[in-house]
Amino acid sequence: AWVVPAFETQRYRLSFPHSKAELLNRLDMGELFTFRYHVWTKGHAPTNFAKWRTATTPYKVQWEEDFEPYVVVRKDVPAYDARFVGFGWNKVSHIMELHVLGYEFVVLPNAFIIHTPHAPSFDIAKFRTSPQYKNCVKILKKEFVEDLNRKYGSNISLA
């Protein structure tokens, strides 16, 4: 699974960097940040952005719980689990299943994406304000991991 390092800006208007060098300059200037660095570091930490800064060849990273990179994969990989619609755990569960299936995660050294700000979705607002929504996601996560372990004979557990 090719990992495309993700960055973000707080600006609504952005002239997209044309090169990695330009992106790194903007990162150093504080115009860009590693994706969700301030709110969900675990989601992209395994990408190893410090290594990516100087990488010239693809490099492997290890799967970790809550890893949710943007990836490029063959179209015949398992689909996203339909339990996770709206907000919460759609990418995490997909990446976890790829890990259980033995996929390697290889970071592309000269590729990147940039997330731009947008209004919060209805579902993220519900997640942030509704204990019931959070509890439902928690239950679905547990069921998913149990199903994954049963289906593939894996031994994943949630922290």
Biotite code that builds the C-alpha atoms (Angstrom):
import biotite.structure as struc

atoms = struc.array([
    struc.Atom([0.000, 0.000, 0.000], chain_id="A", res_id=1, res_name="ALA", atom_name="CA", element="C"),
    struc.Atom([1.625, 3.218, -1.147], chain_id="A", res_id=2, res_name="TRP", atom_name="CA", element="C"),
    struc.Atom([1.330, 5.839, 1.607], chain_id="A", res_id=3, res_name="VAL", atom_name="CA", element="C"),
    struc.Atom([0.864, 9.413, 0.414], chain_id="A", res_id=4, res_name="VAL", atom_name="CA", element="C"),
    struc.Atom([2.042, 11.774, 3.188], chain_id="A", res_id=5, res_name="PRO", atom_name="CA", element="C"),
    struc.Atom([-0.692, 14.176, 4.215], chain_id="A", res_id=6, res_name="ALA", atom_name="CA", element="C"),
    struc.Atom([-0.384, 17.795, 5.224], chain_id="A", res_id=7, res_name="PHE", atom_name="CA", element="C"),
    struc.Atom([-2.877, 20.525, 5.969], chain_id="A", res_id=8, res_name="GLU", atom_name="CA", element="C"),
    struc.Atom([-3.320, 24.251, 5.932], chain_id="A", res_id=9, res_name="THR", atom_name="CA", element="C"),
    struc.Atom([-5.573, 26.516, 7.953], chain_id="A", res_id=10, res_name="GLN", atom_name="CA", element="C"),
    struc.Atom([-5.892, 28.834, 4.967], chain_id="A", res_id=11, res_name="ARG", atom_name="CA", element="C"),
    struc.Atom([-8.922, 28.678, 2.724], chain_id="A", res_id=12, res_name="TYR", atom_name="CA", element="C"),
    struc.Atom([-6.914, 29.782, -0.279], chain_id="A", res_id=13, res_name="ARG", atom_name="CA", element="C"),
    struc.Atom([-3.731, 27.965, -1.074], chain_id="A", res_id=14, res_name="LEU", atom_name="CA", element="C"),
    struc.Atom([-1.422, 27.948, -4.007], chain_id="A", res_id=15, res_name="SER", atom_name="CA", element="C"),
    struc.Atom([-0.540, 24.256, -4.110], chain_id="A", res_id=16, res_name="PHE", atom_name="CA", element="C"),
    struc.Atom([3.230, 23.644, -3.826], chain_id="A", res_id=17, res_name="PRO", atom_name="CA", element="C"),
    struc.Atom([4.734, 22.381, -7.050], chain_id="A", res_id=18, res_name="HIS", atom_name="CA", element="C"),
    struc.Atom([7.530, 20.405, -5.404], chain_id="A", res_id=19, res_name="SER", atom_name="CA", element="C"),
    struc.Atom([8.570, 18.711, -2.217], chain_id="A", res_id=20, res_name="LYS", atom_name="CA", element="C"),
    struc.Atom([11.142, 21.464, -1.637], chain_id="A", res_id=21, res_name="ALA", atom_name="CA", element="C"),
    struc.Atom([8.421, 24.107, -1.843], chain_id="A", res_id=22, res_name="GLU", atom_name="CA", element="C"),
    struc.Atom([6.202, 22.112, 0.510], chain_id="A", res_id=23, res_name="LEU", atom_name="CA", element="C"),
    struc.Atom([9.057, 21.742, 3.022], chain_id="A", res_id=24, res_name="LEU", atom_name="CA", element="C"),
    struc.Atom([9.700, 25.472, 2.895], chain_id="A", res_id=25, res_name="ASN", atom_name="CA", element="C"),
    struc.Atom([6.039, 26.178, 3.667], chain_id="A", res_id=26, res_name="ARG", atom_name="CA", element="C"),
    struc.Atom([6.117, 23.596, 6.433], chain_id="A", res_id=27, res_name="LEU", atom_name="CA", element="C"),
    struc.Atom([9.145, 25.320, 7.975], chain_id="A", res_id=28, res_name="ASP", atom_name="CA", element="C"),
    struc.Atom([7.416, 28.693, 7.659], chain_id="A", res_id=29, res_name="MET", atom_name="CA", element="C"),
    struc.Atom([4.355, 27.417, 9.531], chain_id="A", res_id=30, res_name="GLY", atom_name="CA", element="C"),
    struc.Atom([2.018, 27.760, 6.569], chain_id="A", res_id=31, res_name="GLU", atom_name="CA", element="C"),
    struc.Atom([1.515, 23.983, 6.415], chain_id="A", res_id=32, res_name="LEU", atom_name="CA", element="C"),
    struc.Atom([1.420, 21.294, 9.088], chain_id="A", res_id=33, res_name="PHE", atom_name="CA", element="C"),
    struc.Atom([1.548, 17.525, 9.102], chain_id="A", res_id=34, res_name="THR", atom_name="CA", element="C"),
    struc.Atom([-2.026, 16.312, 8.842], chain_id="A", res_id=35, res_name="PHE", atom_name="CA", element="C"),
    struc.Atom([-4.001, 16.508, 12.088], chain_id="A", res_id=36, res_name="ARG", atom_name="CA", element="C"),
    struc.Atom([-0.785, 17.105, 14.055], chain_id="A", res_id=37, res_name="TYR", atom_name="CA", element="C"),
    struc.Atom([-2.640, 19.256, 16.575], chain_id="A", res_id=38, res_name="HIS", atom_name="CA", element="C"),
    struc.Atom([-5.679, 16.998, 17.084], chain_id="A", res_id=39, res_name="VAL", atom_name="CA", element="C"),
    struc.Atom([-4.914, 13.374, 16.070], chain_id="A", res_id=40, res_name="TRP", atom_name="CA", element="C"),
    struc.Atom([-1.171, 12.772, 15.873], chain_id="A", res_id=41, res_name="THR", atom_name="CA", element="C"),
    struc.Atom([-1.563, 8.977, 16.058], chain_id="A", res_id=42, res_name="LYS", atom_name="CA", element="C"),
    struc.Atom([-3.401, 8.846, 12.758], chain_id="A", res_id=43, res_name="GLY", atom_name="CA", element="C"),
    struc.Atom([-0.371, 9.727, 10.660], chain_id="A", res_id=44, res_name="HIS", atom_name="CA", element="C"),
    struc.Atom([2.637, 9.435, 12.997], chain_id="A", res_id=45, res_name="ALA", atom_name="CA", element="C"),
    struc.Atom([3.825, 6.091, 11.544], chain_id="A", res_id=46, res_name="PRO", atom_name="CA", element="C"),
    struc.Atom([4.394, 7.885, 8.218], chain_id="A", res_id=47, res_name="THR", atom_name="CA", element="C"),
    struc.Atom([7.542, 9.245, 9.889], chain_id="A", res_id=48, res_name="ASN", atom_name="CA", element="C"),
    struc.Atom([7.507, 12.775, 8.522], chain_id="A", res_id=49, res_name="PHE", atom_name="CA", element="C"),
    struc.Atom([11.039, 13.443, 9.791], chain_id="A", res_id=50, res_name="ALA", atom_name="CA", element="C"),
    struc.Atom([12.319, 10.628, 7.563], chain_id="A", res_id=51, res_name="LYS", atom_name="CA", element="C"),
    struc.Atom([10.108, 11.752, 4.671], chain_id="A", res_id=52, res_name="TRP", atom_name="CA", element="C"),
    struc.Atom([11.734, 15.209, 4.692], chain_id="A", res_id=53, res_name="ARG", atom_name="CA", element="C"),
    struc.Atom([15.020, 13.777, 3.404], chain_id="A", res_id=54, res_name="THR", atom_name="CA", element="C"),
    struc.Atom([13.869, 10.540, 1.766], chain_id="A", res_id=55, res_name="ALA", atom_name="CA", element="C"),
    struc.Atom([14.677, 10.061, -1.889], chain_id="A", res_id=56, res_name="THR", atom_name="CA", element="C"),
    struc.Atom([13.476, 6.475, -2.164], chain_id="A", res_id=57, res_name="THR", atom_name="CA", element="C"),
    struc.Atom([10.318, 4.784, -0.877], chain_id="A", res_id=58, res_name="PRO", atom_name="CA", element="C"),
    struc.Atom([10.570, 3.414, 2.666], chain_id="A", res_id=59, res_name="TYR", atom_name="CA", element="C"),
    struc.Atom([8.514, 0.937, 4.677], chain_id="A", res_id=60, res_name="LYS", atom_name="CA", element="C"),
    struc.Atom([6.705, 1.872, 7.861], chain_id="A", res_id=61, res_name="VAL", atom_name="CA", element="C"),
    struc.Atom([5.072, -0.353, 10.436], chain_id="A", res_id=62, res_name="GLN", atom_name="CA", element="C"),
    struc.Atom([1.350, -0.429, 11.034], chain_id="A", res_id=63, res_name="TRP", atom_name="CA", element="C"),
    struc.Atom([0.298, 0.960, 14.408], chain_id="A", res_id=64, res_name="GLU", atom_name="CA", element="C"),
    struc.Atom([-3.111, 1.122, 16.040], chain_id="A", res_id=65, res_name="GLU", atom_name="CA", element="C"),
    struc.Atom([-5.113, 4.142, 14.784], chain_id="A", res_id=66, res_name="ASP", atom_name="CA", element="C"),
    struc.Atom([-2.903, 4.544, 11.680], chain_id="A", res_id=67, res_name="PHE", atom_name="CA", element="C"),
    struc.Atom([-5.055, 6.082, 8.942], chain_id="A", res_id=68, res_name="GLU", atom_name="CA", element="C"),
    struc.Atom([-2.878, 7.202, 6.058], chain_id="A", res_id=69, res_name="PRO", atom_name="CA", element="C"),
    struc.Atom([-4.085, 8.017, 2.599], chain_id="A", res_id=70, res_name="TYR", atom_name="CA", element="C"),
    struc.Atom([-3.007, 5.122, 0.438], chain_id="A", res_id=71, res_name="VAL", atom_name="CA", element="C"),
    struc.Atom([-2.899, 4.045, -3.165], chain_id="A", res_id=72, res_name="VAL", atom_name="CA", element="C"),
    struc.Atom([-3.736, 0.363, -3.565], chain_id="A", res_id=73, res_name="VAL", atom_name="CA", element="C"),
    struc.Atom([-4.950, -2.032, -6.212], chain_id="A", res_id=74, res_name="ARG", atom_name="CA", element="C"),
    struc.Atom([-8.671, -1.884, -6.746], chain_id="A", res_id=75, res_name="LYS", atom_name="CA", element="C"),
    struc.Atom([-9.162, -5.480, -5.619], chain_id="A", res_id=76, res_name="ASP", atom_name="CA", element="C"),
    struc.Atom([-8.385, -4.797, -1.935], chain_id="A", res_id=77, res_name="VAL", atom_name="CA", element="C"),
    struc.Atom([-11.234, -5.272, 0.533], chain_id="A", res_id=78, res_name="PRO", atom_name="CA", element="C"),
    struc.Atom([-13.733, -2.439, 0.522], chain_id="A", res_id=79, res_name="ALA", atom_name="CA", element="C"),
    struc.Atom([-14.154, -0.116, 3.470], chain_id="A", res_id=80, res_name="TYR", atom_name="CA", element="C"),
    struc.Atom([-16.308, -1.674, 6.172], chain_id="A", res_id=81, res_name="ASP", atom_name="CA", element="C"),
    struc.Atom([-19.851, -0.337, 5.805], chain_id="A", res_id=82, res_name="ALA", atom_name="CA", element="C"),
    struc.Atom([-20.287, -0.079, 9.575], chain_id="A", res_id=83, res_name="ARG", atom_name="CA", element="C"),
    struc.Atom([-18.160, 3.040, 9.594], chain_id="A", res_id=84, res_name="PHE", atom_name="CA", element="C"),
    struc.Atom([-20.139, 5.671, 7.760], chain_id="A", res_id=85, res_name="VAL", atom_name="CA", element="C"),
    struc.Atom([-20.200, 9.315, 8.715], chain_id="A", res_id=86, res_name="GLY", atom_name="CA", element="C"),
    struc.Atom([-17.346, 10.094, 11.072], chain_id="A", res_id=87, res_name="PHE", atom_name="CA", element="C"),
    struc.Atom([-15.064, 7.734, 12.883], chain_id="A", res_id=88, res_name="GLY", atom_name="CA", element="C"),
    struc.Atom([-12.834, 4.806, 12.061], chain_id="A", res_id=89, res_name="TRP", atom_name="CA", element="C"),
    struc.Atom([-13.473, 4.333, 8.343], chain_id="A", res_id=90, res_name="ASN", atom_name="CA", element="C"),
    struc.Atom([-9.823, 4.714, 7.293], chain_id="A", res_id=91, res_name="LYS", atom_name="CA", element="C"),
    struc.Atom([-8.473, 3.185, 10.517], chain_id="A", res_id=92, res_name="VAL", atom_name="CA", element="C"),
    struc.Atom([-10.467, -0.014, 10.040], chain_id="A", res_id=93, res_name="SER", atom_name="CA", element="C"),
    struc.Atom([-9.524, -0.237, 6.362], chain_id="A", res_id=94, res_name="HIS", atom_name="CA", element="C"),
    struc.Atom([-5.810, 0.135, 7.079], chain_id="A", res_id=95, res_name="ILE", atom_name="CA", element="C"),
    struc.Atom([-6.092, -2.370, 9.944], chain_id="A", res_id=96, res_name="MET", atom_name="CA", element="C"),
    struc.Atom([-7.613, -4.921, 7.595], chain_id="A", res_id=97, res_name="GLU", atom_name="CA", element="C"),
    struc.Atom([-4.847, -4.356, 5.037], chain_id="A", res_id=98, res_name="LEU", atom_name="CA", element="C"),
    struc.Atom([-2.301, -4.871, 7.813], chain_id="A", res_id=99, res_name="HIS", atom_name="CA", element="C"),
    struc.Atom([-3.943, -8.145, 8.878], chain_id="A", res_id=100, res_name="VAL", atom_name="CA", element="C"),
    struc.Atom([-3.877, -9.267, 5.249], chain_id="A", res_id=101, res_name="LEU", atom_name="CA", element="C"),
    struc.Atom([-0.102, -8.729, 5.177], chain_id="A", res_id=102, res_name="GLY", atom_name="CA", element="C"),
    struc.Atom([0.108, -5.529, 3.176], chain_id="A", res_id=103, res_name="TYR", atom_name="CA", element="C"),
    struc.Atom([3.287, -3.521, 3.568], chain_id="A", res_id=104, res_name="GLU", atom_name="CA", element="C"),
    struc.Atom([2.981, 0.236, 3.962], chain_id="A", res_id=105, res_name="PHE", atom_name="CA", element="C"),
    struc.Atom([5.487, 2.050, 1.786], chain_id="A", res_id=106, res_name="VAL", atom_name="CA", element="C"),
    struc.Atom([5.788, 5.823, 1.964], chain_id="A", res_id=107, res_name="VAL", atom_name="CA", element="C"),
    struc.Atom([6.247, 7.661, -1.327], chain_id="A", res_id=108, res_name="LEU", atom_name="CA", element="C"),
    struc.Atom([9.141, 10.129, -0.914], chain_id="A", res_id=109, res_name="PRO", atom_name="CA", element="C"),
    struc.Atom([8.035, 12.706, -3.479], chain_id="A", res_id=110, res_name="ASN", atom_name="CA", element="C"),
    struc.Atom([4.260, 12.552, -3.214], chain_id="A", res_id=111, res_name="ALA", atom_name="CA", element="C"),
    struc.Atom([1.998, 14.497, -0.883], chain_id="A", res_id=112, res_name="PHE", atom_name="CA", element="C"),
    struc.Atom([-1.536, 15.720, -0.413], chain_id="A", res_id=113, res_name="ILE", atom_name="CA", element="C"),
    struc.Atom([-2.798, 18.819, 1.343], chain_id="A", res_id=114, res_name="ILE", atom_name="CA", element="C"),
    struc.Atom([-6.067, 18.973, 3.233], chain_id="A", res_id=115, res_name="HIS", atom_name="CA", element="C"),
    struc.Atom([-7.758, 22.354, 3.083], chain_id="A", res_id=116, res_name="THR", atom_name="CA", element="C"),
    struc.Atom([-10.266, 23.637, 5.638], chain_id="A", res_id=117, res_name="PRO", atom_name="CA", element="C"),
    struc.Atom([-13.976, 23.143, 5.196], chain_id="A", res_id=118, res_name="HIS", atom_name="CA", element="C"),
    struc.Atom([-17.076, 23.362, 7.326], chain_id="A", res_id=119, res_name="ALA", atom_name="CA", element="C"),
    struc.Atom([-17.413, 20.484, 9.788], chain_id="A", res_id=120, res_name="PRO", atom_name="CA", element="C"),
    struc.Atom([-19.626, 17.648, 8.635], chain_id="A", res_id=121, res_name="SER", atom_name="CA", element="C"),
    struc.Atom([-22.870, 16.860, 10.405], chain_id="A", res_id=122, res_name="PHE", atom_name="CA", element="C"),
    struc.Atom([-21.376, 13.575, 11.601], chain_id="A", res_id=123, res_name="ASP", atom_name="CA", element="C"),
    struc.Atom([-18.244, 15.051, 13.160], chain_id="A", res_id=124, res_name="ILE", atom_name="CA", element="C"),
    struc.Atom([-20.410, 17.554, 15.006], chain_id="A", res_id=125, res_name="ALA", atom_name="CA", element="C"),
    struc.Atom([-22.519, 14.670, 16.327], chain_id="A", res_id=126, res_name="LYS", atom_name="CA", element="C"),
    struc.Atom([-19.381, 12.719, 17.287], chain_id="A", res_id=127, res_name="PHE", atom_name="CA", element="C"),
    struc.Atom([-18.024, 15.682, 19.234], chain_id="A", res_id=128, res_name="ARG", atom_name="CA", element="C"),
    struc.Atom([-21.270, 16.403, 21.084], chain_id="A", res_id=129, res_name="THR", atom_name="CA", element="C"),
    struc.Atom([-23.093, 13.100, 21.463], chain_id="A", res_id=130, res_name="SER", atom_name="CA", element="C"),
    struc.Atom([-21.998, 10.505, 24.009], chain_id="A", res_id=131, res_name="PRO", atom_name="CA", element="C"),
    struc.Atom([-24.345, 8.049, 22.260], chain_id="A", res_id=132, res_name="GLN", atom_name="CA", element="C"),
    struc.Atom([-22.601, 8.543, 18.905], chain_id="A", res_id=133, res_name="TYR", atom_name="CA", element="C"),
    struc.Atom([-19.190, 7.980, 20.536], chain_id="A", res_id=134, res_name="LYS", atom_name="CA", element="C"),
    struc.Atom([-20.482, 4.894, 22.310], chain_id="A", res_id=135, res_name="ASN", atom_name="CA", element="C"),
    struc.Atom([-21.874, 3.484, 19.058], chain_id="A", res_id=136, res_name="CYS", atom_name="CA", element="C"),
    struc.Atom([-18.503, 3.953, 17.340], chain_id="A", res_id=137, res_name="VAL", atom_name="CA", element="C"),
    struc.Atom([-16.807, 2.253, 20.297], chain_id="A", res_id=138, res_name="LYS", atom_name="CA", element="C"),
    struc.Atom([-19.159, -0.747, 20.018], chain_id="A", res_id=139, res_name="ILE", atom_name="CA", element="C"),
    struc.Atom([-18.667, -0.945, 16.244], chain_id="A", res_id=140, res_name="LEU", atom_name="CA", element="C"),
    struc.Atom([-14.877, -0.839, 16.687], chain_id="A", res_id=141, res_name="LYS", atom_name="CA", element="C"),
    struc.Atom([-14.997, -3.761, 19.099], chain_id="A", res_id=142, res_name="LYS", atom_name="CA", element="C"),
    struc.Atom([-17.265, -5.774, 16.776], chain_id="A", res_id=143, res_name="GLU", atom_name="CA", element="C"),
    struc.Atom([-15.061, -5.013, 13.778], chain_id="A", res_id=144, res_name="PHE", atom_name="CA", element="C"),
    struc.Atom([-11.886, -6.192, 15.523], chain_id="A", res_id=145, res_name="VAL", atom_name="CA", element="C"),
    struc.Atom([-13.610, -9.369, 16.724], chain_id="A", res_id=146, res_name="GLU", atom_name="CA", element="C"),
    struc.Atom([-14.855, -10.037, 13.177], chain_id="A", res_id=147, res_name="ASP", atom_name="CA", element="C"),
    struc.Atom([-11.411, -9.310, 11.724], chain_id="A", res_id=148, res_name="LEU", atom_name="CA", element="C"),
    struc.Atom([-9.721, -11.708, 14.149], chain_id="A", res_id=149, res_name="ASN", atom_name="CA", element="C"),
    struc.Atom([-12.296, -14.413, 13.455], chain_id="A", res_id=150, res_name="ARG", atom_name="CA", element="C"),
    struc.Atom([-12.187, -13.958, 9.668], chain_id="A", res_id=151, res_name="LYS", atom_name="CA", element="C"),
    struc.Atom([-8.390, -13.890, 9.283], chain_id="A", res_id=152, res_name="TYR", atom_name="CA", element="C"),
    struc.Atom([-7.174, -15.674, 12.415], chain_id="A", res_id=153, res_name="GLY", atom_name="CA", element="C"),
    struc.Atom([-5.428, -12.519, 13.545], chain_id="A", res_id=154, res_name="SER", atom_name="CA", element="C"),
    struc.Atom([-4.887, -11.362, 17.091], chain_id="A", res_id=155, res_name="ASN", atom_name="CA", element="C"),
    struc.Atom([-5.533, -7.625, 17.018], chain_id="A", res_id=156, res_name="ILE", atom_name="CA", element="C"),
    struc.Atom([-6.632, -6.002, 20.251], chain_id="A", res_id=157, res_name="SER", atom_name="CA", element="C"),
    struc.Atom([-7.595, -2.447, 21.022], chain_id="A", res_id=158, res_name="LEU", atom_name="CA", element="C"),
    struc.Atom([-5.745, -0.432, 23.629], chain_id="A", res_id=159, res_name="ALA", atom_name="CA", element="C"),
])
